[in-house]
Amino acid sequence: MLLHSTQGHLVIIGGAVDLDGECKILKRFVDLAQGRNARIVVLTVASGEPREAGR
């Protein structure tokens, strides 16, 4: 099995993220991802409403 080494950031955000105010956490997340065209994976495994949380 061939494994590739990659570097990046793992950002874990809980349910109390600010979506209506300054959105500091999400803005930092976009910065770490290198902008709006970044490839991002969203896992909503701990949510009772995973589709809504993913949006």
Predicted model as a PDB file, atoms N, CA, C, CB and O in Angstrom, pLDDT in the B-factor column:
MODEL        1                                                                  
ATOM      1  N   MET A   1       0.850  -1.169   0.000  1.00 70.00           N  
ATOM      2  CA  MET A   1       0.000   0.000   0.000  1.00 70.00           C  
ATOM      3  C   MET A   1       0.897   1.234   0.000  1.00 70.00           C  
ATOM      4  CB  MET A   1      -0.968  -0.003   1.223  1.00 70.00           C  
ATOM      5  O   MET A   1       1.831   1.335   0.796  1.00 70.00           O  
ATOM      6  N   LEU A   2       0.609   2.155  -0.887  1.00 73.00           N  
ATOM      7  CA  LEU A   2       1.381   3.388  -0.999  1.00 73.00           C  
ATOM      8  C   LEU A   2       0.658   4.508  -0.259  1.00 73.00           C  
ATOM      9  CB  LEU A   2       1.605   3.767  -2.485  1.00 73.00           C  
ATOM     10  O   LEU A   2      -0.509   4.788  -0.536  1.00 73.00           O  
ATOM     11  N   LEU A   3       1.338   5.136   0.663  1.00 75.00           N  
ATOM     12  CA  LEU A   3       0.761   6.251   1.410  1.00 75.00           C  
ATOM     13  C   LEU A   3       1.434   7.539   0.980  1.00 75.00           C  
ATOM     14  CB  LEU A   3       0.909   6.040   2.937  1.00 75.00           C  
ATOM     15  O   LEU A   3       2.652   7.584   0.802  1.00 75.00           O  
ATOM     16  N   HIS A   4       0.654   8.566   0.817  1.00 78.00           N  
ATOM     17  CA  HIS A   4       1.180   9.874   0.458  1.00 78.00           C  
ATOM     18  C   HIS A   4       1.133  10.781   1.669  1.00 78.00           C  
ATOM     19  CB  HIS A   4       0.392  10.488  -0.714  1.00 78.00           C  
ATOM     20  O   HIS A   4       0.149  10.795   2.409  1.00 78.00           O  
ATOM     21  N   SER A   5       2.167  11.516   1.861  1.00 75.00           N  
ATOM     22  CA  SER A   5       2.220  12.461   2.970  1.00 75.00           C  
ATOM     23  C   SER A   5       1.685  13.811   2.498  1.00 75.00           C  
ATOM     24  CB  SER A   5       3.671  12.600   3.517  1.00 75.00           C  
ATOM     25  O   SER A   5       2.165  14.369   1.512  1.00 75.00           O  
ATOM     26  N   THR A   6       0.700  14.322   3.202  1.00 75.00           N  
ATOM     27  CA  THR A   6       0.174  15.649   2.892  1.00 75.00           C  
ATOM     28  C   THR A   6       0.134  16.460   4.169  1.00 75.00           C  
ATOM     29  CB  THR A   6      -1.237  15.565   2.242  1.00 75.00           C  
ATOM     30  O   THR A   6       0.056  15.918   5.272  1.00 75.00           O  
ATOM     31  N   GLN A   7       0.188  17.727   4.003  1.00 78.00           N  
ATOM     32  CA  GLN A   7       0.080  18.611   5.156  1.00 78.00           C  
ATOM     33  C   GLN A   7      -1.137  19.500   4.968  1.00 78.00           C  
ATOM     34  CB  GLN A   7       1.371  19.461   5.341  1.00 78.00           C  
ATOM     35  O   GLN A   7      -1.487  19.870   3.847  1.00 78.00           O  
ATOM     36  N   GLY A   8      -1.759  19.829   6.048  1.00 78.00           N  
ATOM     37  CA  GLY A   8      -2.930  20.682   5.992  1.00 78.00           C  
ATOM     38  C   GLY A   8      -3.380  20.999   7.403  1.00 78.00           C  
ATOM     39  O   GLY A   8      -2.612  20.909   8.361  1.00 78.00           O  
ATOM     40  N   HIS A   9      -4.620  21.363   7.504  1.00 81.00           N  
ATOM     41  CA  HIS A   9      -5.180  21.750   8.794  1.00 81.00           C  
ATOM     42  C   HIS A   9      -6.447  20.948   9.050  1.00 81.00           C  
ATOM     43  CB  HIS A   9      -5.475  23.273   8.841  1.00 81.00           C  
ATOM     44  O   HIS A   9      -7.237  20.701   8.139  1.00 81.00           O  
ATOM     45  N   LEU A  10      -6.625  20.552  10.280  1.00 83.00           N  
ATOM     46  CA  LEU A  10      -7.856  19.927  10.725  1.00 83.00           C  
ATOM     47  C   LEU A  10      -8.535  20.927  11.641  1.00 83.00           C  
ATOM     48  CB  LEU A  10      -7.596  18.549  11.449  1.00 83.00           C  
ATOM     49  O   LEU A  10      -7.987  21.295  12.680  1.00 83.00           O  
ATOM     50  N   VAL A  11      -9.720  21.366  11.261  1.00 82.00           N  
ATOM     51  CA  VAL A  11     -10.456  22.354  12.055  1.00 82.00           C  
ATOM     52  C   VAL A  11     -11.727  21.684  12.547  1.00 82.00           C  
ATOM     53  CB  VAL A  11     -10.781  23.655  11.222  1.00 82.00           C  
ATOM     54  O   VAL A  11     -12.578  21.294  11.748  1.00 82.00           O  
ATOM     55  N   ILE A  12     -11.855  21.551  13.851  1.00 82.00           N  
ATOM     56  CA  ILE A  12     -13.035  20.943  14.455  1.00 82.00           C  
ATOM     57  C   ILE A  12     -13.869  22.061  15.057  1.00 82.00           C  
ATOM     58  CB  ILE A  12     -12.648  19.871  15.537  1.00 82.00           C  
ATOM     59  O   ILE A  12     -13.408  22.790  15.936  1.00 82.00           O  
ATOM     60  N   ILE A  13     -15.095  22.188  14.578  1.00 79.00           N  
ATOM     61  CA  ILE A  13     -15.973  23.273  15.031  1.00 79.00           C  
ATOM     62  C   ILE A  13     -17.204  22.646  15.666  1.00 79.00           C  
ATOM     63  CB  ILE A  13     -16.372  24.229  13.845  1.00 79.00           C  
ATOM     64  O   ILE A  13     -17.864  21.804  15.056  1.00 79.00           O  
ATOM     65  N   GLY A  14     -17.509  23.052  16.880  1.00 74.00           N  
ATOM     66  CA  GLY A  14     -18.688  22.543  17.575  1.00 74.00           C  
ATOM     67  C   GLY A  14     -19.957  23.247  17.127  1.00 74.00           C  
ATOM     68  O   GLY A  14     -19.934  24.062  16.206  1.00 74.00           O  
ATOM     69  N   GLY A  15     -21.052  22.928  17.779  1.00 71.00           N  
ATOM     70  CA  GLY A  15     -22.356  23.446  17.375  1.00 71.00           C  
ATOM     71  C   GLY A  15     -22.623  24.897  17.701  1.00 71.00           C  
ATOM     72  O   GLY A  15     -23.642  25.437  17.272  1.00 71.00           O  
ATOM     73  N   ALA A  16     -21.749  25.546  18.440  1.00 73.00           N  
ATOM     74  CA  ALA A  16     -22.008  26.921  18.845  1.00 73.00           C  
ATOM     75  C   ALA A  16     -21.270  27.935  17.978  1.00 73.00           C  
ATOM     76  CB  ALA A  16     -21.620  27.110  20.290  1.00 73.00           C  
ATOM     77  O   ALA A  16     -20.954  29.032  18.438  1.00 73.00           O  
ATOM     78  N   VAL A  17     -20.994  27.574  16.723  1.00 76.00           N  
ATOM     79  CA  VAL A  17     -20.262  28.481  15.840  1.00 76.00           C  
ATOM     80  C   VAL A  17     -21.136  29.697  15.507  1.00 76.00           C  
ATOM     81  CB  VAL A  17     -19.824  27.748  14.539  1.00 76.00           C  
ATOM     82  O   VAL A  17     -22.347  29.572  15.328  1.00 76.00           O  
ATOM     83  N   ASP A  18     -20.517  30.846  15.427  1.00 78.00           N  
ATOM     84  CA  ASP A  18     -21.204  32.107  15.141  1.00 78.00           C  
ATOM     85  C   ASP A  18     -21.469  32.212  13.640  1.00 78.00           C  
ATOM     86  CB  ASP A  18     -20.365  33.324  15.637  1.00 78.00           C  
ATOM     87  O   ASP A  18     -20.534  32.386  12.857  1.00 78.00           O  
ATOM     88  N   LEU A  19     -22.725  32.108  13.237  1.00 77.00           N  
ATOM     89  CA  LEU A  19     -23.079  32.202  11.819  1.00 77.00           C  
ATOM     90  C   LEU A  19     -23.695  33.537  11.448  1.00 77.00           C  
ATOM     91  CB  LEU A  19     -24.030  31.102  11.456  1.00 77.00           C  
ATOM     92  O   LEU A  19     -23.859  33.831  10.264  1.00 77.00           O  
ATOM     93  N   ASP A  20     -24.040  34.353  12.437  1.00 85.00           N  
ATOM     94  CA  ASP A  20     -24.739  35.608  12.162  1.00 85.00           C  
ATOM     95  C   ASP A  20     -23.939  36.855  12.530  1.00 85.00           C  
ATOM     96  CB  ASP A  20     -26.038  35.626  12.900  1.00 85.00           C  
ATOM     97  O   ASP A  20     -24.276  37.947  12.074  1.00 85.00           O  
ATOM     98  N   GLY A  21     -22.909  36.725  13.327  1.00 88.00           N  
ATOM     99  CA  GLY A  21     -22.139  37.886  13.772  1.00 88.00           C  
ATOM    100  C   GLY A  21     -20.884  38.085  12.949  1.00 88.00           C  
ATOM    101  O   GLY A  21     -20.943  38.186  11.724  1.00 88.00           O  
ATOM    102  N   GLU A  22     -19.752  38.140  13.622  1.00 89.00           N  
ATOM    103  CA  GLU A  22     -18.470  38.383  12.956  1.00 89.00           C  
ATOM    104  C   GLU A  22     -17.915  37.145  12.248  1.00 89.00           C  
ATOM    105  CB  GLU A  22     -17.461  38.878  13.963  1.00 89.00           C  
ATOM    106  O   GLU A  22     -17.027  37.267  11.404  1.00 89.00           O  
ATOM    107  N   CYS A  23     -18.418  35.976  12.575  1.00 86.00           N  
ATOM    108  CA  CYS A  23     -17.981  34.712  11.959  1.00 86.00           C  
ATOM    109  C   CYS A  23     -16.464  34.535  12.005  1.00 86.00           C  
ATOM    110  CB  CYS A  23     -18.456  34.646  10.511  1.00 86.00           C  
ATOM    111  O   CYS A  23     -15.863  34.108  11.020  1.00 86.00           O  
ATOM    112  N   LYS A  24     -15.849  34.853  13.125  1.00 88.00           N  
ATOM    113  CA  LYS A  24     -14.391  34.788  13.252  1.00 88.00           C  
ATOM    114  C   LYS A  24     -13.839  33.397  12.956  1.00 88.00           C  
ATOM    115  CB  LYS A  24     -13.976  35.211  14.644  1.00 88.00           C  
ATOM    116  O   LYS A  24     -12.828  33.261  12.266  1.00 88.00           O  
ATOM    117  N   ILE A  25     -14.494  32.372  13.472  1.00 85.00           N  
ATOM    118  CA  ILE A  25     -14.004  31.011  13.276  1.00 85.00           C  
ATOM    119  C   ILE A  25     -14.080  30.625  11.801  1.00 85.00           C  
ATOM    120  CB  ILE A  25     -14.813  30.016  14.133  1.00 85.00           C  
ATOM    121  O   ILE A  25     -13.124  30.076  11.253  1.00 85.00           O  
ATOM    122  N   LEU A  26     -15.208  30.910  11.161  1.00 84.00           N  
ATOM    123  CA  LEU A  26     -15.356  30.532   9.757  1.00 84.00           C  
ATOM    124  C   LEU A  26     -14.424  31.337   8.851  1.00 84.00           C  
ATOM    125  CB  LEU A  26     -16.804  30.722   9.312  1.00 84.00           C  
ATOM    126  O   LEU A  26     -13.914  30.804   7.866  1.00 84.00           O  
ATOM    127  N   LYS A  27     -14.198  32.588   9.164  1.00 88.00           N  
ATOM    128  CA  LYS A  27     -13.254  33.398   8.377  1.00 88.00           C  
ATOM    129  C   LYS A  27     -11.842  32.845   8.494  1.00 88.00           C  
ATOM    130  CB  LYS A  27     -13.284  34.870   8.837  1.00 88.00           C  
ATOM    131  O   LYS A  27     -11.108  32.794   7.507  1.00 88.00           O  
ATOM    132  N   ARG A  28     -11.463  32.434   9.686  1.00 89.00           N  
ATOM    133  CA  ARG A  28     -10.134  31.849   9.886  1.00 89.00           C  
ATOM    134  C   ARG A  28     -10.034  30.517   9.144  1.00 89.00           C  
ATOM    135  CB  ARG A  28      -9.841  31.650  11.399  1.00 89.00           C  
ATOM    136  O   ARG A  28      -8.995  30.195   8.568  1.00 89.00           O  
ATOM    137  N   PHE A  29     -11.108  29.758   9.163  1.00 85.00           N  
ATOM    138  CA  PHE A  29     -11.157  28.494   8.452  1.00 85.00           C  
ATOM    139  C   PHE A  29     -10.908  28.710   6.954  1.00 85.00           C  
ATOM    140  CB  PHE A  29     -12.511  27.805   8.681  1.00 85.00           C  
ATOM    141  O   PHE A  29     -10.118  27.984   6.351  1.00 85.00           O  
ATOM    142  N   VAL A  30     -11.566  29.685   6.359  1.00 86.00           N  
ATOM    143  CA  VAL A  30     -11.376  29.987   4.935  1.00 86.00           C  
ATOM    144  C   VAL A  30      -9.938  30.425   4.679  1.00 86.00           C  
ATOM    145  CB  VAL A  30     -12.365  31.087   4.471  1.00 86.00           C  
ATOM    146  O   VAL A  30      -9.353  30.052   3.662  1.00 86.00           O  
ATOM    147  N   ASP A  31      -9.366  31.202   5.577  1.00 89.00           N  
ATOM    148  CA  ASP A  31      -7.958  31.616   5.433  1.00 89.00           C  
ATOM    149  C   ASP A  31      -7.034  30.396   5.449  1.00 89.00           C  
ATOM    150  CB  ASP A  31      -7.560  32.601   6.567  1.00 89.00           C  
ATOM    151  O   ASP A  31      -6.138  30.289   4.612  1.00 89.00           O  
ATOM    152  N   LEU A  32      -7.244  29.487   6.386  1.00 89.00           N  
ATOM    153  CA  LEU A  32      -6.414  28.284   6.474  1.00 89.00           C  
ATOM    154  C   LEU A  32      -6.569  27.403   5.237  1.00 89.00           C  
ATOM    155  CB  LEU A  32      -6.770  27.486   7.727  1.00 89.00           C  
ATOM    156  O   LEU A  32      -5.623  26.731   4.827  1.00 89.00           O  
ATOM    157  N   ALA A  33      -7.760  27.409   4.646  1.00 88.00           N  
ATOM    158  CA  ALA A  33      -8.031  26.579   3.478  1.00 88.00           C  
ATOM    159  C   ALA A  33      -7.502  27.203   2.191  1.00 88.00           C  
ATOM    160  CB  ALA A  33      -9.517  26.335   3.352  1.00 88.00           C  
ATOM    161  O   ALA A  33      -7.604  26.605   1.120  1.00 88.00           O  
ATOM    162  N   GLN A  34      -6.938  28.401   2.297  1.00 86.00           N  
ATOM    163  CA  GLN A  34      -6.355  29.099   1.149  1.00 86.00           C  
ATOM    164  C   GLN A  34      -7.410  29.701   0.223  1.00 86.00           C  
ATOM    165  CB  GLN A  34      -5.480  28.150   0.364  1.00 86.00           C  
ATOM    166  O   GLN A  34      -7.221  29.748  -0.993  1.00 86.00           O  
ATOM    167  N   GLY A  35      -8.518  30.159   0.801  1.00 82.00           N  
ATOM    168  CA  GLY A  35      -9.487  30.915   0.023  1.00 82.00           C  
ATOM    169  C   GLY A  35     -10.761  30.180  -0.335  1.00 82.00           C  
ATOM    170  O   GLY A  35     -10.956  29.019   0.024  1.00 82.00           O  
ATOM    171  N   ARG A  36     -11.621  30.882  -1.049  1.00 79.00           N  
ATOM    172  CA  ARG A  36     -12.958  30.383  -1.380  1.00 79.00           C  
ATOM    173  C   ARG A  36     -12.957  29.211  -2.357  1.00 79.00           C  
ATOM    174  CB  ARG A  36     -13.776  31.495  -1.955  1.00 79.00           C  
ATOM    175  O   ARG A  36     -13.936  28.466  -2.408  1.00 79.00           O  
ATOM    176  N   ASN A  37     -11.905  29.027  -3.123  1.00 84.00           N  
ATOM    177  CA  ASN A  37     -11.859  27.935  -4.096  1.00 84.00           C  
ATOM    178  C   ASN A  37     -11.206  26.675  -3.540  1.00 84.00           C  
ATOM    179  CB  ASN A  37     -11.118  28.380  -5.332  1.00 84.00           C  
ATOM    180  O   ASN A  37     -10.884  25.758  -4.295  1.00 84.00           O  
ATOM    181  N   ALA A  38     -11.010  26.626  -2.240  1.00 84.00           N  
ATOM    182  CA  ALA A  38     -10.370  25.473  -1.600  1.00 84.00           C  
ATOM    183  C   ALA A  38     -11.284  24.258  -1.654  1.00 84.00           C  
ATOM    184  CB  ALA A  38     -10.000  25.794  -0.140  1.00 84.00           C  
ATOM    185  O   ALA A  38     -12.506  24.381  -1.737  1.00 84.00           O  
ATOM    186  N   ARG A  39     -10.674  23.099  -1.604  1.00 82.00           N  
ATOM    187  CA  ARG A  39     -11.428  21.846  -1.522  1.00 82.00           C  
ATOM    188  C   ARG A  39     -11.593  21.515  -0.044  1.00 82.00           C  
ATOM    189  CB  ARG A  39     -10.704  20.671  -2.299  1.00 82.00           C  
ATOM    190  O   ARG A  39     -10.610  21.356   0.679  1.00 82.00           O  
ATOM    191  N   ILE A  40     -12.850  21.412   0.400  1.00 81.00           N  
ATOM    192  CA  ILE A  40     -13.151  21.240   1.818  1.00 81.00           C  
ATOM    193  C   ILE A  40     -14.101  20.048   1.994  1.00 81.00           C  
ATOM    194  CB  ILE A  40     -13.777  22.541   2.414  1.00 81.00           C  
ATOM    195  O   ILE A  40     -15.025  19.854   1.204  1.00 81.00           O  
ATOM    196  N   VAL A  41     -13.859  19.267   3.030  1.00 81.00           N  
ATOM    197  CA  VAL A  41     -14.746  18.159   3.387  1.00 81.00           C  
ATOM    198  C   VAL A  41     -15.449  18.532   4.681  1.00 81.00           C  
ATOM    199  CB  VAL A  41     -13.959  16.806   3.536  1.00 81.00           C  
ATOM    200  O   VAL A  41     -14.804  18.921   5.655  1.00 81.00           O  
ATOM    201  N   VAL A  42     -16.775  18.413   4.691  1.00 79.00           N  
ATOM    202  CA  VAL A  42     -17.570  18.701   5.880  1.00 79.00           C  
ATOM    203  C   VAL A  42     -18.209  17.396   6.351  1.00 79.00           C  
ATOM    204  CB  VAL A  42     -18.659  19.794   5.589  1.00 79.00           C  
ATOM    205  O   VAL A  42     -18.934  16.747   5.596  1.00 79.00           O  
ATOM    206  N   LEU A  43     -17.939  17.016   7.593  1.00 79.00           N  
ATOM    207  CA  LEU A  43     -18.531  15.815   8.182  1.00 79.00           C  
ATOM    208  C   LEU A  43     -19.512  16.242   9.260  1.00 79.00           C  
ATOM    209  CB  LEU A  43     -17.436  14.867   8.768  1.00 79.00           C  
ATOM    210  O   LEU A  43     -19.141  16.948  10.199  1.00 79.00           O  
ATOM    211  N   THR A  44     -20.747  15.823   9.131  1.00 79.00           N  
ATOM    212  CA  THR A  44     -21.780  16.229  10.091  1.00 79.00           C  
ATOM    213  C   THR A  44     -22.272  15.034  10.907  1.00 79.00           C  
ATOM    214  CB  THR A  44     -22.962  16.891   9.360  1.00 79.00           C  
ATOM    215  O   THR A  44     -23.466  14.907  11.179  1.00 79.00           O  
ATOM    216  N   VAL A  45     -21.359  14.176  11.286  1.00 79.00           N  
ATOM    217  CA  VAL A  45     -21.720  12.919  11.935  1.00 79.00           C  
ATOM    218  C   VAL A  45     -22.318  13.082  13.325  1.00 79.00           C  
ATOM    219  CB  VAL A  45     -20.522  12.051  12.024  1.00 79.00           C  
ATOM    220  O   VAL A  45     -23.013  12.180  13.792  1.00 79.00           O  
ATOM    221  N   ALA A  46     -22.076  14.188  13.992  1.00 77.00           N  
ATOM    222  CA  ALA A  46     -22.585  14.369  15.355  1.00 77.00           C  
ATOM    223  C   ALA A  46     -23.868  15.189  15.375  1.00 77.00           C  
ATOM    224  CB  ALA A  46     -21.531  15.041  16.226  1.00 77.00           C  
ATOM    225  O   ALA A  46     -24.347  15.540  16.453  1.00 77.00           O  
ATOM    226  N   SER A  47     -24.429  15.499  14.232  1.00 76.00           N  
ATOM    227  CA  SER A  47     -25.601  16.353  14.166  1.00 76.00           C  
ATOM    228  C   SER A  47     -26.877  15.537  14.049  1.00 76.00           C  
ATOM    229  CB  SER A  47     -25.489  17.311  12.999  1.00 76.00           C  
ATOM    230  O   SER A  47     -26.910  14.501  13.385  1.00 76.00           O  
ATOM    231  N   GLY A  48     -27.916  16.014  14.698  1.00 82.00           N  
ATOM    232  CA  GLY A  48     -29.246  15.419  14.544  1.00 82.00           C  
ATOM    233  C   GLY A  48     -29.878  15.841  13.231  1.00 82.00           C  
ATOM    234  O   GLY A  48     -30.828  15.210  12.767  1.00 82.00           O  
ATOM    235  N   GLU A  49     -29.363  16.899  12.631  1.00 81.00           N  
ATOM    236  CA  GLU A  49     -29.845  17.407  11.345  1.00 81.00           C  
ATOM    237  C   GLU A  49     -28.645  17.591  10.406  1.00 81.00           C  
ATOM    238  CB  GLU A  49     -30.628  18.759  11.528  1.00 81.00           C  
ATOM    239  O   GLU A  49     -28.264  18.724  10.114  1.00 81.00           O  
ATOM    240  N   PRO A  50     -28.048  16.499   9.934  1.00 79.00           N  
ATOM    241  CA  PRO A  50     -26.800  16.576   9.185  1.00 79.00           C  
ATOM    242  C   PRO A  50     -26.879  17.366   7.883  1.00 79.00           C  
ATOM    243  CB  PRO A  50     -26.334  15.212   8.886  1.00 79.00           C  
ATOM    244  O   PRO A  50     -25.924  18.067   7.547  1.00 79.00           O  
ATOM    245  N   ARG A  51     -27.972  17.279   7.143  1.00 82.00           N  
ATOM    246  CA  ARG A  51     -28.067  18.029   5.881  1.00 82.00           C  
ATOM    247  C   ARG A  51     -28.078  19.533   6.135  1.00 82.00           C  
ATOM    248  CB  ARG A  51     -29.332  17.620   5.104  1.00 82.00           C  
ATOM    249  O   ARG A  51     -27.388  20.288   5.449  1.00 82.00           O  
ATOM    250  N   GLU A  52     -28.850  19.960   7.106  1.00 79.00           N  
ATOM    251  CA  GLU A  52     -28.922  21.385   7.435  1.00 79.00           C  
ATOM    252  C   GLU A  52     -27.579  21.887   7.966  1.00 79.00           C  
ATOM    253  CB  GLU A  52     -30.033  21.644   8.471  1.00 79.00           C  
ATOM    254  O   GLU A  52     -27.129  22.973   7.601  1.00 79.00           O  
ATOM    255  N   ALA A  53     -26.949  21.099   8.821  1.00 73.00           N  
ATOM    256  CA  ALA A  53     -25.650  21.484   9.375  1.00 73.00           C  
ATOM    257  C   ALA A  53     -24.585  21.568   8.290  1.00 73.00           C  
ATOM    258  CB  ALA A  53     -25.218  20.492  10.452  1.00 73.00           C  
ATOM    259  O   ALA A  53     -23.718  22.440   8.352  1.00 73.00           O  
ATOM    260  N   GLY A  54     -24.630  20.695   7.310  1.00 73.00           N  
ATOM    261  CA  GLY A  54     -23.674  20.695   6.225  1.00 73.00           C  
ATOM    262  C   GLY A  54     -23.777  21.900   5.324  1.00 73.00           C  
ATOM    263  O   GLY A  54     -22.767  22.375   4.805  1.00 73.00           O  
ATOM    264  N   ARG A  55     -24.971  22.398   5.132  1.00 73.00           N  
ATOM    265  CA  ARG A  55     -25.161  23.598   4.306  1.00 73.00           C  
ATOM    266  C   ARG A  55     -24.514  24.793   4.956  1.00 73.00           C  
ATOM    267  CB  ARG A  55     -26.649  23.873   4.071  1.00 73.00           C  
ATOM    268  O   ARG A  55     -24.567  25.896   4.412  1.00 73.00           O  
TER     269      ARG A  55                                                      
ENDMDL                                                                          
END                                                                             
